Structure formats: C-alpha cells, structure tokens
Amino acid sequence: MIFDLKSSFTFSNDISSISKELQDSIKSFNSKIHQKDKTVEIKDIKIKKNILYFGIISEGIFRPHNALLQLKNEISKEFGKKHHVGVREIKITGYNISFELEKKPLKDITIPFADVKFKDKIATIILKEVDEEFLQRNYIDRMINRVSEKVESQYYEGKGEFWKAIWESAEKKPLWNKDPTEEMVKNKWLEQGPTKGKWFYRAQATAILKTMEKIAIEEVLKPLGFQEVIESHIVPFDIWLKTGHMEGMPGEFYYVCEPATRDTQAWERFVDLTKITKEVHIDELMNNLSPPKAGICYAQCPIIYWSFKGKTISEKSLPVLVYDKTAISNRYESGGRHGIERVDEFHRIEPVYIGTREQLLKLRENLLDCYKHIFNDIFDLEWRIAWVTPWYMQQAGKIGDESTQDTGTIDFEAYMPYRGDRKTSEWLEFQNLSILGDKYIKAFNIKAQKNELWSGCSGIGLERWTAAFLAQKSLDPNNWPEGFRKYLDKLPVGIEFL
C-alpha cells in the first residue's frame, strides 16, 4: 500500500523568520515516526509567509494522515509557547492511495469523496480538498475497505445465494392446487390493504394467523423457556448502523419523520390548504417535517440486541431466551409482492437467543426438534431444510457454504402445489433458524461474567406459516390435519356482504 499526501499548514502569523527551526522540528518528528515505520517520509518542505507546504509518503502501517494530525499538534504545542504562532488551518491539496486487490476489477466503480482508478489489480484512490475533520473521522481506511468490497462483490453479482438441502420430508399428496390468497379474497376472508403490500384480515383469516401464533408459543417458545418482551416499532438509525442493516438494505426500509413542531401557526397554511382543497399538499407537508432519524421495524432483533447494549449478563441468566410478537415488520418489496407471503407489512414472532457456543448449538437442535414436530405432526407438510447464505454475508459480497458449520442460517421451505411441479417450481421459505456467532455481541458490547457469547434468532412469520399450510391443506377445515384441528376446529362465520 502506497500513500502519497500533499498538504499545507496555514499559521496565525508569518513564519518566514523561524523557517530553520520549523524544518528542524519536522525532521525531528520524522525521526520519531521512523521508530514505528521506516517507510514514512516528510518531504518537499517549503515556507511562504504564513504557509508551510510539505508532503508525506508511506508504504507501511503508519498512515500519512495520522502523521499529519500528530505533526500539527506537536508544532502548535512547541511554537505556540516559543513564538506565539499556531496552525489555524490544514489543507490537503492531493492524496493518492494505491493498494493491491485480490482480484482484477471487472468494471469501474465509484465511491464518495474520491476518484478511483485501476491498473490490473492495483487500485488508486485520488482525494482532493480534504479537510481536517474528514481525516479525524477515519474515513480513509473505510474508503479503502469499500473499494475492496465493491470489487469483490462484482464476482458475485447475478449469482444466486448458496443453497444446500440437508433434510426433506416425504412427499404428500396435494389436496388442491389453488393459490390460498386468491381463494381467501374470493371468500371475503381478506381485503387488499389501503396501501400496496398490506392486507386487512377478516375474522376467518385472523383466526388462522392467531392460531399459528398460539402454536408457535405453545409448541416452541414456552417449552424451551423463552420469555416474552415488548419493544418499540420505531428503530433509530444508530441501531441499524450497528447491526449492518443501514448499509445492507436501505432501499427496503419505511422511514419515519417527526413533525418539526406542534405549533399550530406553523401548520396553519397546511390546514387551510387541506380544508379548502380536500387534498394533502405534499410540498407544504414536507416544510413541517423533520428529516428522518429512524425507520419502522424491519425485524425485531436489532432493538432486542440494543436492550442489552453495554451490559454484562450473569452466568445464571444464560442462555438468554426472549421473543417479541408485538412489533409489526415493514419492508418495501417494490415489484416483488405476492399474496400474503410476500408483503410490505407482516406479522412475526422473533425469538432471540444469547449464550455460549455450546448452549446455542444445543438450542438449535431443540428448536429443530420443535419445528419438526409442528411441521410434521401438526401441519403435516411437505417441506425441506437447507443451508443458505445469511443476509449479512450476501451484503458483504460473500457466498457461504457447508463449511459455515456452527454459525449460519437454516431455511425451512414448503412445497406450494399451485406453483407447479415439486421438482421444478419455487418452494416457499417459511421459517429460518440462525446462529450468528459474535457479530451482534461485539456490535452492542454485550458481555458475560466468564464466557464468550454468541447470539442468534429464528423469525416466525405468521403469514408465511399460513400460506404454506393453506397451499397444501386448502381452506376447508375438514381437510386439515387432526393435530391442527386441536388448535382450530372451526372458523368464525364472518360477515355477509350484500
């Protein structure tokens, strides 16, 4: 890695008369840096009135921008006392950073704040007019990492996620081959929501969803010792920054804006326009809103992890087993919506677990046993289990494989007869189970008294469970397995519309 920085210090007074002292001081500073990194060199020193010009190059671990800030502090301290002059401003007139990539880029890329040039596997970041704050915020190293990430991701664009089947149930004879969502709409169990990707569930559909919730709690969460918690539906950006969601899927969030004020005078024009035109004037509304600082729940686990931020968990409380079922998840699906199984707004239970590696591996086996009992004995589904790429690995441009072993994600997929032949049609991912290692433990600085902690989650989507079940078993309760009918043997009569 080669760093070539050109910079200048603007002083509070003319420094021409102390030129020799300044140059000697810089040489002394350079000698001290050499003890850490012999490749660092401060060169091309020139003084013109109150401006000191110089360059810094490095091929080692010591970054020129870090040397620059340290040099400013040393000069200000030494010459402030002796000559009553200090550095008022730092200017970066040019900063080129060249480094070797693991793979040759397939196409050009762009990043903020700089130009990027490539020659075979060598990337060069070219910065201009960089200020002191920029250097202090450690943007440089993140920019280097981002270039490497974007080049690496070029080799995975367009490729499907890693998928490997690890278990499959026996084939089950379909009872019908209709789309359950379409049939529920025809039967007036469902109403398309007032905005896209949402549904209004009438009594019959609601009864099925609430039954799914009850089965999950009674057959999985209570037997394994999970405790219910209640969390906010609103997630501040700083939480998503820690979990990686903010950089992983910003195009899928629903964002939240607070009113800039409650002052009735500030809102008077908006109210007048609304009363007169009976329309919502978006431009006027935007004048009275604050910029978004949060979003609606995407998944419940980030706020659950936040609740443990900076805390040390007692050994006797491990493993921590909690779940939330109140926060409604919202994800902007754009053109990919379909039925109740792919929506913008859905209802899910999010179990989160924190414990030692051994505790979580044991818990995974117990969760698998509970899920198998539900999907085999209660739902009587045709389904399978597969290793897949966790979302955070996909966003980093990495494709997982069976070597993930202890950590990773297991998907549960159900055959959907209305989609066609079981061998060629797309199955529905209706459940997952993840162990994520220490990713979120480190992000939120969660500790135990003695042991290293891991965490994981296993989102239970009530719409997905319902879609998988009804696609195979129909809307007729007489066709439902005995195990399910113990929980729901008949449906509400519902409302008749004329």
N, C-alpha and C positions, 0 to 999 in steps of 0.2 A: 504494500500500500504506500503510495507516494502523495504527500501533502505539500502543496506549494501556495503559500499565503502571502499576499502583498497588502500592507497596512500602513496606517499613519496615526500618530497621536497629535491632537491639537491641544496646546498648552494655554494656560491662562495669561502668560506673558511671553515676550521674546526670549528665546533660549540660545541665541547665537553665541552669547558670551560664555556659556557653560557647555559648549559643544563637546570639548575634550572630556569633561567629567561625565557627561551623558554616555558617550561612546565607551568609556572605560567601565562604567556601571553596567552597560548592556553586555559587554564582553565577560564581565564577572558573573552576571546572571546566566549567560550561555554556558559558562564552565560548570556552574552548579547543576544545570539541566543535563549536561553530559554525563553526570554521575548516574542519572536514571536512564538516559537514552542517548547514545553517542551519535545517532543519526540527525539529531536536531541541530540546526544551524541558523542563527540570526545573521542576515547578510544585507548588503546594499543599503547601509545606514547613511542617510542624508538629512541635513538640517537646513530649513529655510524659514527664517524669522521664528514664528512660534509653532512650527510644524516639524515633527520628526517623522521621516519616511524610513521604512525598512521592510524586509521580507523575512519569512520564516519557512524553512523547509524541514521535512521529516520523512523518514521511511520506517520508523519504528512505532512503539506503542504510545509515545508521548505526542499528543495532538498539538499542532501549532496554535489552534485557537485557545487551548488551555494555557499554553505558554504565554500567549498574548495577554490574557487576563491577569496572569501572575506578574508579568512584567509591568503592566500598568500599576498594579498595587505597590510593587517594590519601588518604582520610580516616584510615584506620588508620595510614598512614605519618606523616602530618602531626600528628595529635592524639595518637598513641601517644607520640611523643617529647616533645611540649609539655605534655600534660595526663594522660598515662598512662591513656588510655582507648582501647579498640579495639572493633571490630564483632564481636560474638560470634555473631550470627545474622542471616540475611537472610530476610525473609518476602515472598512475593508474594501479596497479597490479591486481586488481579484482573489479568488480562492479556487484552485483546481485540486481535485482529489481523484487520484487514479487507483484502481484496485482490480484484481483479477477475479472473474466469476468462475463458478464451477462449470457452467455451460455457456456456449455461444448464444447470444440473443437471437431469436427468430424474427424479431421486428423491433422497431424503435419504441421507446417508452417515454413518458413524461412524468415528472414529479413537480410539486410546488417548489417555488423559491430558486430553482436552478434549471440549467440546461443539462442534458445527459447525452454524451457521445460514446460510441462504441467502436472498437477496433479489435476484431476477433473476440477474444474473451476478456479484453481489457475495457472496463467502463471508466469514464471520466465525468465527474460531476463538476459543473462550472457555475460558481456563485459570484454574484456581483452586488455591490451596495448592501452588504450585510451589516446590521447594527449590533451593538454590544449585547442587548437583550437576547437577540437571536442566538448568539454564542453561549450565553449563560444557560439557556434552556436546553442545551444538549440536542438541538435539532440535527446537528451534523451526523452523528452516529446513527440516528434513526433514519436519516435520508439514505445513508449507505445501505442499511439493512433493507429499506423499502425497495431500492433498486434491485438488490439480490432477490428479494421475494417476488417481484414482478417478473423478472426474467425466468425464475424457477417456475412460476405459475403458467408461463407460455407453453410449457411442455405438458400441461395437464388440461388446458382449455379444450372443451368439447369432449373430454373423456368422461365416461360415467364413473360414479363413485365405486370404490371397491365393494364387492358383494360376494359372500361365500356362504352357501347353505350349510347349516350344521345339524339340522333336525327337521323332519317333515312328518306330519300325521298321515294316517291312512286316508285314501280318497273317500269322499262322502257323496252320495247321490244327491244332486241338487233337487230341491222341492219346487223350484221355479227358476225363471231366468229373466226376471224383470228388475229394473232399477228401483230400489226401495224409495229413493227420494221422490221420483216421479209419481210412484203409486201413492205415497203419503200426501202429495199435493192434490192428486185426483180425489182422494178420500177426505180432503179438508183437514188432515192432521197437521199440515204445515202451511204457512203462508210466507211467500218471499218477503224479506225484510224491507223496511222503508229506505234503506241504502244498500248498495251492492255488497254481496258476500255475507249477508246476515239473514237469519230466519226467525220467524215467530212460530214458536212451538205450541200448538194447541194441546188440549188435555191428554189425548192418546199418545202423541209423540213425547210429551213431557213425562208421562208415566213411565215410558220405556227408558228415557235418559236418567230419570231419578232411580230407576231400578238398577241400571248399570252402576250408578254411584254407590248405591247400597251394597251391591255385590262386591265392588272393589274394596269398600271399607270393611265389610264383614268377613270376606274371604282372604284378603291380603293384608290390609293395614292393621286392623286390630289384632289378628293372631300373631303378627310379627312385632307388635309393641310400638307402632307408630303413634305419635301424639299429634292432634290437630292444632294448627296455628292459623291466625287470620292476618293477612298482610294487606298493604295498600295496593290499589290498582295502578297507581302512578309511580313511574320509575325515573328518578333523576339521572341525567346524563353521566354523572361521575360513577354511578354503579355500573352502567353499561360499558364505560371505559375500562373498568377493572375486569369485567368478565370477558371483554373482547367483542361483545355484541355490537358495539357502536361502530367498530371498524369492519365487522363481519357482515352485517346485514342492515345498513342504514336505510336502504330502499324498501324495507319491509315494515318499518315502524309506523304507527299512528302517533303523531306528535301532539303535545299539549301546550296550549298558550294560555297564560293567565291574563285577566284584564289588567291594563296598565294602571287603571284607577277605578274606584267606585263612585267617583264624583259625578253627580247627576248632570252638572253643567257640561262636563266633558263628553257625556253621552247624549246630550240634548239633540244635536244635529242628526245622529244616527236614529234616535227615537222618532224625530219628526219625519225623516225620510221613510221610515218603516210604516208609520201610521198613514202617511199620505199615499205612498205608492203600493203598500201591501207587498213589498219585496224586501229582501235583505241586500243592502248595498255593501258589497264586499270591500270595496276600497275604503269606505268610511269605517267599516268594522275594523279593518286592519290598522287604522290610525289609533285605535283604542286598545290594541292588544300588545302585550309584551312579547319579545322573541321567545320561542320555545326553549325551555330548560329541562324538559322531561318528556316522557312518552307514556302511552298506555301499555300495560303489561303485555309483554311478548311471550314470556314464560315466567313462572312464579319463582324459580330457583334463585335468580340474582338477588332479590330482596331478602330471601331466606338467608343466603350467604352474608349479605350486608348486616343482618341482625347479629351475626357472630363476629363482626369486624373487630380485630384487636383484642379478642377475648381469649382467655386460657380456660379450656374445658376440663373439668375434673375427670379423673380416670373412671370414677364410679358412674359417670354420666355417659360413658362411651359404650356402644356407638350411639350417637345422636340420631334419632329417628323421628322426623317430623313431616307433616304434609299440610298443604293448603288446598282448599277446594272452593274458595270464595272469589278469588281474582279471576276475572274473565279474560282470556287471552285474545289479543287482536294482532293480526298480521295481514299486511297489504299483499294480496295474492295476485293482483293485476288480472291477467287473462287466464290464469290457471284454475279458476274456481269451478267446482262441480259438486252439485248436490250438497248434502250435509257433511260430506267427508273432506271437502277442500273449500274452506270458507275463510272470510276475513275475521270472523268472530266465533270463538268456540269455547266450550266448557271442558275443563280438565282438572284432574287432581294431580298435584305434583308432590310425590314423595321425594325427600332429600335425606341423604344419609351421610354422616361424618364419623369416621372411626379409623382404626388401624387397618393396614392392608389385610391382615388375616380376618378381621371382623367383617370387612366389606366383601371379601371373596366368599365367606360363609353366607353372608346375607344374600349375595347374588344367587347362590344355589337355592336358598329358601324362597326368594322371590320367583325364581324359575319354577319351582315346585308348585307354588300358589297359582301362578298364571296358568300352568299346565292343567291344574285341577279345574280352573274356571273354563278355559277354552275347550278342554276335552269333556269334562263331566257335566258342566252346567250349560255351556253353549253348544256343545257337540259340533265344533267347527272343523273344517278342513283348513289347516294352517301350517306354517313352517317358521323356522327361526334361521336368521342369517347374521354373520358378522358384517358390519358396514363401516364406512368411514365416518368418524364423528364430525359434526359440523365444523368444529374449530380447526380440525386438520384440513378439511376441504378449503376453508377460507385462507389457510396458510399455504395452499397450493401443494398439499401433501396427500398422498393416497395411502390409506392404511392397508394392512394385510393381516394374515392369521398370526403373524409374529407379535401382534399387539398383546396377546396373552392376557395378562392380568387387567390392564386397562383397555378401554374400548367400548363400543356400542353394539348391542344386540338388537336387531329389529325383528318384530313379530309380524308376519304377513298372512293375510287371509285371501283365499280364492274367492273371486266375485263372479258368479256364473253369468250374470248379464253382460259381462265384458267379453265373453267368448271362451274358447278352449283353454283349459287349465295349463296346458303346456306353452301356449304362445301369448296368452293375454296378460295384462298387467295385474298383479296382485296388489292388495291394499295394505300398506304399512299401518297397522292399527295399534301398535304398542311398541315401546322401546325400553331398554334397560342399559344404563351406562355406569361405568366406573371411570372416573376422570383423573385418578391419581391426585397429585397435589396442586393442580392448576389453579383452582379457586381457593384452596387453602392458603397458598402463597399470596394470591391477589388480595385477599382480605386479612392477611396476617393472623390466621386462626391457629391457636396452639393447644397442645395438650400438656399435662404435667410432665410426662416422661416420653411418650411415644411420638413417632412421626405420624401425621394424619393424612388420610385420603378422603375423597368425597365422591358422591355420585348422585344420580337422580333417575327417575323412571316415570315419565309423564304418562298419565292415563287419560286419554281423550274420550270423553263420553260419546261424542258424535261418531268417532271412528269405531268404537266398540259397537254402537248401534248399527252403523252402516254395514259392518262385517256380518253381524248377526242376522239382520233382516235380509241381506242379499242372499244368504243361504237358506234361511228358515221361513221367509215370507212374512206378510203382515198378519197372517191368520194365527191367533194364539193356539188353535187346535193343532198346528204343525210344530209348535215349539217344544223343545225337549223337556222332559219331566223336571230336570234339575233347575231349569229357568222358571218353569211354571210354579215352583215352590216359592219363588220370589214375586212373580206376577202371573196370576192365573187368568185374569180377565182385564179388559181395558175399560176406561171410563166411556160412557155413552157419547159424550161430546155434545156439540151444539148443532142443531139443524138449521140450515140457511135456506130461505125461500127465494 
